[in-house]
Amino acid sequence: MTRIVLAFAGGAAETAAIAWLRERLFRESDGPVEVVTLTLDLGQRDELDAVRERALAAGAARAHVLDVRESFARDYLVPALRAGAACDDGRPLGRVLSRPLIARQLVEVARMEGATRVGHGAWKDDADRARLDEAIRLLAPDFEVRTPLAEWNPPEDELSSFADSHGLRLPKVTSNVIMDIWGRCARTIMPGGSDAFTYLWTKSPQDTPDTPAFVDVAFDRGVPVGISGVNMPLLEIISSLETIAGAHGVGRTEGIEAPVNGIQVREICESPAATVLHLAHRALEITSMPADLAAAHAQVRAWYLDFVRRGAWASVGREACQAFVDRTQAGVAGTVRLQLTRGTCKVVGVTVRPPAKSHREALAR
């Protein structure tokens, strides 16, 4: 039996790729083939039951759907936030930080399924494909990694005719927006990329209230633990700040990514919670961290970002950076008051306090 576990987000091209991969593997092995899909809920707010049914209809033998939002926040976003690497130039790195989680879940499900082949749908973004490949290689160097869409590289008309000939109902593409609990982003190739982007999480600054809102964010050992005097789990903190900050137009960013293979990509994002938490954490860190650590911390942040962008989350280098971060965040505890008004977020007060007894206690609160 040839079996492969394929990361599946539910798009049109990925749906067709399930059937294409089954046929390709059958020709390569000349024997029984199973494609098992894995869909992760990262906060993209899709109807994941429909995504599962779509995978099965396209020929998947089994379709796993897992809610990993809590793990995403706890095990990836927060460690990166404490390292100063959850946002870059104000833009959220949720998409990049989700890659090591996708890799980990792919490897775990593959081992459960008795498979040593995994695949993913990264296609036109060479940097993202390399990032996922590296994340998987570090966890399972013996696994074979397939990227069916990159191997196939179908033009749109071929994709449509393939679907028709195989009786596949492909979902209509309504936008190029990538979404998770950390933000919504649209990426377009320059020049000539479309400027169209519909903001859903943030109001236009002109349409926000005249009266500013004030929010207090509490941290313990660099971990956000509550808002305005109320302790909350991480997902509730992110959801609450998304609502509060978004209502005041906070979290809209735009930038140009470094060229990959000579191609520039423009990215437009809205990430109200990520913006507030990044600014609040940075303000508390500056106030509470000894000055002699500032330069070292800046260097570690640069290394950390490099490991994250390369997909090297499971590398010794990233883990060494994390050990430094964990030690230096021990005293980053207190409350930061922020003013939200007309699309801006400004720190107006910082109160430092002693940390709780343990980092585990902070995460559990």
C-alpha positions as a LaTeX table, in Angstrom:
\begin{tabular}{lrrr}
\hline
Residue & $x$ (\AA) & $y$ (\AA) & $z$ (\AA) \\
\hline
Met1 & 0.00 & 0.00 & 0.00 \\
Thr2 & 1.31 & 3.43 & $-0.98$ \\
Arg3 & $-0.09$ & 5.96 & 1.49 \\
Ile4 & 0.51 & 9.71 & 1.72 \\
Val5 & $-0.85$ & 12.31 & 4.16 \\
Leu6 & $-1.59$ & 15.57 & 2.38 \\
Ala7 & $-2.10$ & 18.96 & 4.04 \\
Phe8 & $-5.38$ & 20.19 & 2.58 \\
Ala9 & $-6.82$ & 23.70 & 2.91 \\
Gly10 & $-9.80$ & 23.07 & 0.65 \\
Gly11 & $-9.04$ & 25.29 & $-2.33$ \\
Ala12 & $-9.88$ & 24.49 & $-5.93$ \\
Ala13 & $-6.35$ & 23.56 & $-7.01$ \\
Glu14 & $-5.76$ & 21.48 & $-3.89$ \\
Thr15 & $-9.01$ & 19.61 & $-4.45$ \\
Ala16 & $-7.98$ & 18.64 & $-7.96$ \\
Ala17 & $-4.51$ & 17.76 & $-6.66$ \\
Ile18 & $-5.95$ & 14.94 & $-4.53$ \\
Ala19 & $-7.17$ & 13.10 & $-7.63$ \\
Trp20 & $-4.04$ & 13.98 & $-9.61$ \\
Leu21 & $-1.76$ & 12.70 & $-6.83$ \\
Arg22 & $-3.64$ & 9.40 & $-6.56$ \\
Glu23 & $-3.14$ & 8.80 & $-10.26$ \\
Arg24 & 0.53 & 9.81 & $-10.16$ \\
Leu25 & 1.31 & 7.58 & $-7.18$ \\
Phe26 & $-0.51$ & 4.66 & $-8.79$ \\
Arg27 & 1.64 & 4.97 & $-11.91$ \\
Glu28 & 4.79 & 5.21 & $-9.79$ \\
Ser29 & 3.96 & 2.23 & $-7.58$ \\
Asp30 & 1.60 & 0.17 & $-9.74$ \\
Gly31 & $-0.34$ & $-0.84$ & $-6.66$ \\
Pro32 & $-2.98$ & 0.29 & $-4.16$ \\
Val33 & $-2.80$ & 3.99 & $-3.23$ \\
Glu34 & $-4.36$ & 5.98 & $-0.40$ \\
Val35 & $-4.34$ & 9.75 & $-0.08$ \\
Val36 & $-5.23$ & 10.82 & 3.45 \\
Thr37 & $-5.88$ & 14.54 & 3.97 \\
Leu38 & $-5.22$ & 16.71 & 7.00 \\
Thr39 & $-7.02$ & 20.01 & 7.50 \\
Leu40 & $-6.15$ & 22.25 & 10.45 \\
Asp41 & $-8.36$ & 24.89 & 12.03 \\
Leu42 & $-5.99$ & 27.81 & 12.58 \\
Gly43 & $-8.80$ & 30.32 & 12.91 \\
Gln44 & $-9.47$ & 30.75 & 9.18 \\
Arg45 & $-13.24$ & 30.53 & 9.88 \\
Asp46 & $-13.95$ & 28.19 & 6.99 \\
Glu47 & $-16.72$ & 25.62 & 7.14 \\
Leu48 & $-14.37$ & 22.74 & 7.81 \\
Asp49 & $-17.04$ & 20.03 & 7.59 \\
Ala50 & $-17.53$ & 21.10 & 3.97 \\
Val51 & $-13.77$ & 21.01 & 3.41 \\
Arg52 & $-13.67$ & 17.45 & 4.77 \\
Glu53 & $-16.51$ & 16.34 & 2.49 \\
Arg54 & $-14.75$ & 17.95 & $-0.46$ \\
Ala55 & $-11.58$ & 15.96 & 0.26 \\
Leu56 & $-13.50$ & 12.69 & 0.43 \\
Ala57 & $-15.39$ & 13.48 & $-2.77$ \\
Ala58 & $-12.06$ & 14.11 & $-4.53$ \\
Gly59 & $-10.84$ & 10.63 & $-3.61$ \\
Ala60 & $-9.26$ & 10.91 & $-0.17$ \\
Ala61 & $-9.43$ & 7.65 & 1.76 \\
Arg62 & $-9.76$ & 9.52 & 5.04 \\
Ala63 & $-9.97$ & 13.21 & 5.88 \\
His64 & $-8.70$ & 14.36 & 9.28 \\
Val65 & $-9.84$ & 17.76 & 10.59 \\
Leu66 & $-8.16$ & 19.08 & 13.75 \\
Asp67 & $-8.79$ & 22.22 & 15.79 \\
Val68 & $-5.26$ & 23.43 & 16.64 \\
Arg69 & $-6.02$ & 27.05 & 17.51 \\
Glu70 & $-5.03$ & 26.67 & 21.15 \\
Ser71 & $-1.78$ & 24.91 & 20.29 \\
Phe72 & $-1.05$ & 27.52 & 17.62 \\
Ala73 & $-1.43$ & 30.34 & 20.15 \\
Arg74 & 0.35 & 28.64 & 23.06 \\
Asp75 & 3.18 & 26.81 & 21.33 \\
Tyr76 & 4.03 & 29.12 & 18.43 \\
Leu77 & 2.53 & 32.62 & 18.64 \\
Val78 & 3.38 & 33.24 & 22.30 \\
Pro79 & 6.98 & 31.96 & 22.11 \\
Ala80 & 7.50 & 34.15 & 19.04 \\
Leu81 & 5.80 & 37.11 & 20.75 \\
Arg82 & 8.17 & 36.79 & 23.71 \\
Ala83 & 11.09 & 36.74 & 21.27 \\
Gly84 & 9.79 & 39.83 & 19.47 \\
Ala85 & 9.26 & 37.74 & 16.33 \\
Ala86 & 5.47 & 37.40 & 16.03 \\
Cys87 & 5.27 & 40.57 & 13.92 \\
Asp88 & 7.73 & 42.06 & 11.47 \\
Asp89 & 7.51 & 45.74 & 10.53 \\
Gly90 & 4.06 & 45.71 & 12.12 \\
Arg91 & 2.77 & 42.86 & 9.94 \\
Pro92 & 1.65 & 39.61 & 11.59 \\
Leu93 & 3.69 & 36.47 & 10.98 \\
Gly94 & 0.85 & 34.05 & 11.65 \\
Arg95 & 1.12 & 32.50 & 8.18 \\
Val96 & 4.85 & 31.87 & 8.64 \\
Leu97 & 4.46 & 30.62 & 12.22 \\
Ser98 & 1.72 & 28.18 & 11.21 \\
Arg99 & 4.15 & 26.24 & 9.01 \\
Pro100 & 6.00 & 24.39 & 11.79 \\
Leu101 & 2.65 & 23.45 & 13.33 \\
Ile102 & 1.40 & 22.11 & 10.00 \\
Ala103 & 4.63 & 20.14 & 9.65 \\
Arg104 & 4.33 & 18.69 & 13.15 \\
Gln105 & 0.73 & 17.62 & 12.64 \\
Leu106 & 1.52 & 16.13 & 9.22 \\
Val107 & 4.30 & 14.02 & 10.70 \\
Glu108 & 2.19 & 12.91 & 13.68 \\
Val109 & $-0.78$ & 11.90 & 11.53 \\
Ala110 & 1.49 & 10.16 & 9.01 \\
Arg111 & 3.04 & 8.08 & 11.76 \\
Met112 & $-0.40$ & 7.25 & 13.10 \\
Glu113 & $-1.44$ & 6.21 & 9.58 \\
Gly114 & 1.71 & 4.15 & 9.06 \\
Ala115 & 2.88 & 6.41 & 6.22 \\
Thr116 & 6.32 & 7.80 & 5.43 \\
Arg117 & 5.12 & 10.17 & 2.70 \\
Val118 & 3.59 & 13.57 & 3.29 \\
Gly119 & 2.58 & 16.38 & 0.98 \\
His120 & 1.39 & 19.97 & 1.00 \\
Gly121 & $-0.18$ & 22.46 & $-1.36$ \\
Ala122 & 2.49 & 25.19 & $-1.48$ \\
Trp123 & 2.73 & 25.95 & $-5.17$ \\
Lys124 & 3.50 & 29.39 & $-6.53$ \\
Asp125 & 5.36 & 30.68 & $-3.47$ \\
Asp126 & 8.85 & 29.16 & $-3.59$ \\
Ala127 & 9.79 & 30.58 & $-0.19$ \\
Asp128 & 6.73 & 29.08 & 1.48 \\
Arg129 & 7.32 & 25.72 & $-0.18$ \\
Ala130 & 10.93 & 25.67 & 1.02 \\
Arg131 & 9.79 & 26.69 & 4.51 \\
Leu132 & 7.34 & 23.78 & 4.77 \\
Asp133 & 9.84 & 21.32 & 3.30 \\
Glu134 & 12.47 & 22.35 & 5.85 \\
Ala135 & 10.02 & 22.18 & 8.77 \\
Ile136 & 9.09 & 18.62 & 7.80 \\
Arg137 & 12.69 & 17.56 & 7.14 \\
Leu138 & 13.78 & 18.63 & 10.62 \\
Leu139 & 11.02 & 16.54 & 12.23 \\
Ala140 & 11.18 & 13.51 & 9.95 \\
Pro141 & 14.31 & 13.40 & 7.78 \\
Asp142 & 13.37 & 9.94 & 6.53 \\
Phe143 & 10.01 & 11.07 & 5.10 \\
Glu144 & 9.37 & 11.73 & 1.41 \\
Val145 & 7.79 & 15.16 & 0.83 \\
Arg146 & 5.61 & 15.73 & $-2.23$ \\
Thr147 & 4.23 & 19.01 & $-3.57$ \\
Pro148 & 1.69 & 17.83 & $-6.15$ \\
Leu149 & 0.70 & 21.25 & $-7.44$ \\
Ala150 & 4.33 & 22.26 & $-7.97$ \\
Glu151 & 4.95 & 18.97 & $-9.79$ \\
Trp152 & 1.82 & 19.34 & $-11.90$ \\
Asn153 & 1.80 & 23.13 & $-12.30$ \\
Pro154 & $-1.54$ & 23.21 & $-14.13$ \\
Pro155 & $-2.74$ & 26.33 & $-15.95$ \\
Glu156 & $-6.27$ & 27.37 & $-15.05$ \\
Asp157 & $-7.90$ & 25.89 & $-18.13$ \\
Glu158 & $-6.19$ & 22.52 & $-17.56$ \\
Leu159 & $-7.31$ & 22.54 & $-13.93$ \\
Ser160 & $-10.90$ & 23.08 & $-15.02$ \\
Ser161 & $-10.82$ & 20.38 & $-17.70$ \\
Phe162 & $-9.18$ & 17.90 & $-15.31$ \\
Ala163 & $-11.93$ & 18.53 & $-12.76$ \\
Asp164 & $-14.64$ & 18.06 & $-15.41$ \\
Ser165 & $-13.15$ & 14.80 & $-16.66$ \\
His166 & $-12.95$ & 13.45 & $-13.09$ \\
Gly167 & $-16.38$ & 14.66 & $-11.98$ \\
Leu168 & $-14.93$ & 17.04 & $-9.39$ \\
Arg169 & $-16.85$ & 20.05 & $-8.12$ \\
Leu170 & $-14.23$ & 22.69 & $-7.42$ \\
Pro171 & $-15.02$ & 25.53 & $-5.00$ \\
Lys172 & $-15.16$ & 29.01 & $-6.46$ \\
Val173 & $-12.23$ & 31.23 & $-5.52$ \\
Thr174 & $-13.66$ & 34.34 & $-3.88$ \\
Ser175 & $-10.45$ & 35.96 & $-2.63$ \\
Asn176 & $-6.74$ & 35.47 & $-2.10$ \\
Val177 & $-6.94$ & 36.28 & 1.60 \\
Ile178 & $-5.07$ & 34.08 & 4.07 \\
Met179 & $-6.54$ & 34.14 & 7.57 \\
Asp180 & $-5.75$ & 32.73 & 11.01 \\
Ile181 & $-6.23$ & 33.84 & 14.61 \\
Trp182 & $-3.29$ & 36.27 & 14.27 \\
Gly183 & $-4.51$ & 38.21 & 11.24 \\
Arg184 & $-5.96$ & 38.48 & 7.72 \\
Cys185 & $-3.55$ & 39.12 & 4.86 \\
Ala186 & $-3.74$ & 39.40 & 1.08 \\
Arg187 & $-0.60$ & 38.97 & $-1.00$ \\
Thr188 & $-0.21$ & 40.16 & $-4.60$ \\
Ile189 & 2.73 & 39.92 & $-7.00$ \\
Met190 & 4.21 & 43.24 & $-8.08$ \\
Pro191 & 3.90 & 45.06 & $-10.37$ \\
Gly192 & 0.34 & 44.79 & $-11.51$ \\
Gly193 & $-1.13$ & 43.24 & $-8.38$ \\
Ser194 & $-4.67$ & 44.18 & $-7.43$ \\
Asp195 & $-5.14$ & 46.75 & $-4.68$ \\
Ala196 & $-8.56$ & 45.36 & $-3.75$ \\
Phe197 & $-8.79$ & 44.25 & $-0.14$ \\
Thr198 & $-11.97$ & 44.19 & 1.92 \\
Tyr199 & $-11.34$ & 44.92 & 5.58 \\
Leu200 & $-13.52$ & 42.83 & 7.89 \\
Trp201 & $-11.79$ & 42.99 & 11.27 \\
Thr202 & $-11.01$ & 46.72 & 11.40 \\
Lys203 & $-13.08$ & 49.81 & 10.84 \\
Ser204 & $-11.79$ & 52.62 & 8.69 \\
Pro205 & $-10.16$ & 55.20 & 11.03 \\
Gln206 & $-12.61$ & 57.84 & 9.73 \\
Asp207 & $-15.53$ & 55.71 & 10.90 \\
Thr208 & $-14.26$ & 55.03 & 14.42 \\
Pro209 & $-15.54$ & 56.73 & 17.62 \\
Asp210 & $-14.22$ & 60.16 & 18.56 \\
Thr211 & $-13.71$ & 59.01 & 22.14 \\
Pro212 & $-10.55$ & 56.91 & 22.65 \\
Ala213 & $-10.69$ & 53.47 & 24.25 \\
Phe214 & $-8.22$ & 52.40 & 26.90 \\
Val215 & $-7.21$ & 48.79 & 27.45 \\
Asp216 & $-4.86$ & 47.27 & 30.04 \\
Val217 & $-2.95$ & 44.16 & 28.98 \\
Ala218 & $-1.37$ & 42.07 & 31.75 \\
Phe219 & 1.71 & 39.91 & 31.19 \\
Asp220 & 3.54 & 37.36 & 33.29 \\
Arg221 & 7.04 & 36.27 & 32.18 \\
Gly222 & 6.26 & 37.80 & 28.80 \\
Val223 & 3.02 & 35.83 & 28.40 \\
Pro224 & $-0.27$ & 37.77 & 28.03 \\
Val225 & $-2.56$ & 36.64 & 30.84 \\
Gly226 & $-5.44$ & 39.12 & 31.01 \\
Ile227 & $-7.18$ & 42.28 & 29.86 \\
Ser228 & $-8.37$ & 45.18 & 32.00 \\
Gly229 & $-8.07$ & 43.25 & 35.26 \\
Val230 & $-9.71$ & 40.03 & 34.02 \\
Asn231 & $-7.57$ & 36.90 & 33.60 \\
Met232 & $-8.31$ & 35.10 & 30.33 \\
Pro233 & $-7.08$ & 32.15 & 28.26 \\
Leu234 & $-4.93$ & 33.10 & 25.29 \\
Leu235 & $-7.62$ & 32.59 & 22.66 \\
Glu236 & $-10.04$ & 34.82 & 24.59 \\
Ile237 & $-7.39$ & 37.53 & 24.90 \\
Ile238 & $-6.77$ & 37.46 & 21.16 \\
Ser239 & $-10.50$ & 37.45 & 20.34 \\
Ser240 & $-11.29$ & 40.29 & 22.77 \\
Leu241 & $-8.48$ & 42.50 & 21.51 \\
Glu242 & $-9.52$ & 41.82 & 17.93 \\
Thr243 & $-12.97$ & 43.20 & 18.74 \\
Ile244 & $-11.84$ & 46.17 & 20.85 \\
Ala245 & $-8.92$ & 47.31 & 18.69 \\
Gly246 & $-10.70$ & 46.56 & 15.42 \\
Ala247 & $-13.58$ & 48.83 & 16.42 \\
His248 & $-11.06$ & 51.69 & 16.65 \\
Gly249 & $-9.35$ & 50.93 & 13.33 \\
Val250 & $-6.16$ & 49.56 & 14.88 \\
Gly251 & $-4.11$ & 46.93 & 13.07 \\
Arg252 & $-3.99$ & 47.86 & 9.38 \\
Thr253 & $-0.55$ & 47.42 & 7.82 \\
Glu254 & 0.96 & 47.21 & 4.37 \\
Gly255 & 4.43 & 46.34 & 3.17 \\
Ile256 & 6.66 & 44.81 & 0.51 \\
Glu257 & 8.31 & 41.50 & 1.24 \\
Ala258 & 11.94 & 40.87 & 0.34 \\
Pro259 & 12.17 & 39.61 & $-3.26$ \\
Val260 & 12.17 & 35.83 & $-3.74$ \\
Asn261 & 13.62 & 34.68 & $-7.07$ \\
Gly262 & 13.38 & 38.27 & $-8.24$ \\
Ile263 & 9.65 & 38.52 & $-7.46$ \\
Gln264 & 8.36 & 41.19 & $-5.10$ \\
Val265 & 5.19 & 40.57 & $-3.12$ \\
Arg266 & 2.97 & 43.27 & $-1.64$ \\
Glu267 & 1.12 & 42.27 & 1.52 \\
Ile268 & $-1.89$ & 44.04 & 3.04 \\
Cys269 & $-2.96$ & 42.90 & 6.51 \\
Glu270 & $-5.31$ & 43.61 & 9.35 \\
Ser271 & $-4.27$ & 42.24 & 12.71 \\
Pro272 & $-5.74$ & 44.22 & 15.61 \\
Ala273 & $-4.90$ & 41.76 & 18.40 \\
Ala274 & $-1.39$ & 41.07 & 17.13 \\
Thr275 & $-0.69$ & 44.81 & 16.86 \\
Val276 & $-1.81$ & 45.54 & 20.43 \\
Leu277 & 0.01 & 42.57 & 21.97 \\
His278 & 3.23 & 43.26 & 20.09 \\
Leu279 & 3.30 & 46.93 & 21.15 \\
Ala280 & 2.31 & 46.17 & 24.74 \\
His281 & 4.87 & 43.41 & 25.14 \\
Arg282 & 7.63 & 45.53 & 23.65 \\
Ala283 & 6.84 & 48.44 & 26.01 \\
Leu284 & 6.87 & 46.20 & 29.09 \\
Glu285 & 10.05 & 44.48 & 27.95 \\
Ile286 & 11.90 & 47.78 & 27.51 \\
Thr287 & 10.81 & 48.91 & 30.97 \\
Ser288 & 11.50 & 45.71 & 32.87 \\
Met289 & 14.51 & 44.14 & 31.12 \\
Pro290 & 18.02 & 45.12 & 32.27 \\
Ala291 & 19.63 & 47.54 & 29.84 \\
Asp292 & 22.71 & 45.36 & 29.32 \\
Leu293 & 20.50 & 42.68 & 27.76 \\
Ala294 & 18.96 & 44.95 & 25.12 \\
Ala295 & 21.68 & 44.51 & 22.49 \\
Ala296 & 21.85 & 40.75 & 23.01 \\
His297 & 18.09 & 40.48 & 22.82 \\
Ala298 & 18.03 & 42.42 & 19.53 \\
Gln299 & 20.57 & 40.03 & 18.03 \\
Val300 & 18.67 & 36.98 & 19.24 \\
Arg301 & 15.45 & 38.40 & 17.76 \\
Ala302 & 17.16 & 38.72 & 14.36 \\
Trp303 & 18.40 & 35.12 & 14.56 \\
Tyr304 & 14.98 & 33.93 & 15.73 \\
Leu305 & 13.22 & 35.65 & 12.81 \\
Asp306 & 15.65 & 34.06 & 10.38 \\
Phe307 & 14.99 & 30.57 & 11.76 \\
Val308 & 11.22 & 31.17 & 11.63 \\
Arg309 & 11.27 & 32.44 & 8.05 \\
Arg310 & 13.32 & 29.44 & 6.92 \\
Gly311 & 10.96 & 26.95 & 8.58 \\
Ala312 & 13.68 & 25.92 & 11.03 \\
Trp313 & 11.46 & 25.97 & 14.12 \\
Ala314 & 12.62 & 22.50 & 15.22 \\
Ser315 & 16.30 & 23.37 & 14.73 \\
Val316 & 18.85 & 23.47 & 17.53 \\
Gly317 & 19.47 & 27.12 & 16.69 \\
Arg318 & 15.87 & 28.21 & 17.20 \\
Glu319 & 15.63 & 26.16 & 20.40 \\
Ala320 & 18.81 & 27.80 & 21.69 \\
Cys321 & 17.34 & 31.22 & 20.94 \\
Gln322 & 14.17 & 30.18 & 22.78 \\
Ala323 & 16.19 & 29.19 & 25.85 \\
Phe324 & 17.73 & 32.67 & 25.90 \\
Val325 & 14.29 & 34.24 & 25.48 \\
Asp326 & 12.76 & 32.13 & 28.26 \\
Arg327 & 15.51 & 33.21 & 30.66 \\
Thr328 & 15.40 & 36.91 & 29.78 \\
Gln329 & 11.58 & 37.05 & 29.90 \\
Ala330 & 11.54 & 35.89 & 33.53 \\
Gly331 & 11.12 & 39.43 & 34.78 \\
Val332 & 8.82 & 40.73 & 32.05 \\
Ala333 & 5.71 & 40.98 & 34.19 \\
Gly334 & 3.22 & 43.77 & 34.70 \\
Thr335 & 0.47 & 45.75 & 33.00 \\
Val336 & 0.55 & 48.01 & 29.96 \\
Arg337 & $-2.14$ & 50.60 & 29.33 \\
Leu338 & $-2.83$ & 51.46 & 25.70 \\
Gln339 & $-4.94$ & 54.15 & 24.07 \\
Leu340 & $-6.82$ & 53.14 & 20.92 \\
Thr341 & $-8.09$ & 55.92 & 18.72 \\
Arg342 & $-8.59$ & 56.66 & 15.03 \\
Gly343 & $-6.47$ & 53.75 & 13.82 \\
Thr344 & $-3.60$ & 54.31 & 16.23 \\
Cys345 & $-2.43$ & 52.37 & 19.27 \\
Lys346 & $-0.30$ & 54.24 & 21.79 \\
Val347 & 1.24 & 53.10 & 25.07 \\
Val348 & 0.23 & 55.52 & 27.84 \\
Gly349 & 1.34 & 53.65 & 30.95 \\
Val350 & 3.49 & 50.72 & 32.11 \\
Thr351 & 3.37 & 49.11 & 35.55 \\
Val352 & 6.03 & 46.50 & 36.37 \\
Arg353 & 5.36 & 43.86 & 39.04 \\
Pro354 & 7.07 & 40.67 & 40.28 \\
Pro355 & 6.45 & 37.60 & 38.09 \\
Ala356 & 4.35 & 34.63 & 39.14 \\
Lys357 & 6.07 & 31.57 & 40.58 \\
Ser358 & 6.48 & 29.77 & 37.27 \\
His359 & 6.15 & 30.19 & 33.55 \\
Arg360 & 3.78 & 27.21 & 33.53 \\
Glu361 & 1.54 & 29.04 & 35.98 \\
Ala362 & 1.44 & 32.03 & 33.62 \\
Leu363 & 0.44 & 29.85 & 30.69 \\
Ala364 & $-2.26$ & 28.14 & 32.76 \\
Arg365 & $-3.96$ & 31.35 & 33.86 \\
\hline
\end{tabular}
